[in-house]
């Protein structure tokens, strides 16, 4: 007989994170948000909208840079740490730290751990230079047999 996994409430998740050496502090930029950090990586958690997901991410996990959670940007050839002020190349140590932090955070907060995410670090944004502006349609070229200016 299968058992249902009990998901902890938001308050229980926060207390569990504190018990496992996570730093938890209120985050003023998001209403009801809590900045959770450990080993230079952070995320902002908020209470979920329903009972099935009691904890949700307001800001996904990323490296803490000057108190701000940086986003992970993938440009195809390299991953970058991006904040509102600057963009830095990501190191392997930073990617490993983000991955370990995310897996531990999901385990303690009752989140779903997906197979592709457990293989390695996934990015928030993907911007491949060869695909940039690919969606824009090229201007239509007039054909010689089409009349211009009503002639």
Protein Blocks (a to p, Z undefined) as FASTA:
>chain_A
ZZddddddfklmmmmmmmnopacdddfkbghiacddeehiacdddddfbfklmbccfbdc
dddeehiacddddehjaccdddfkbccdddfklmmmmmmmmmmmmmmnopacdfklmnpc
cdfbdcdfklgoklpccdddddfklceehZZ
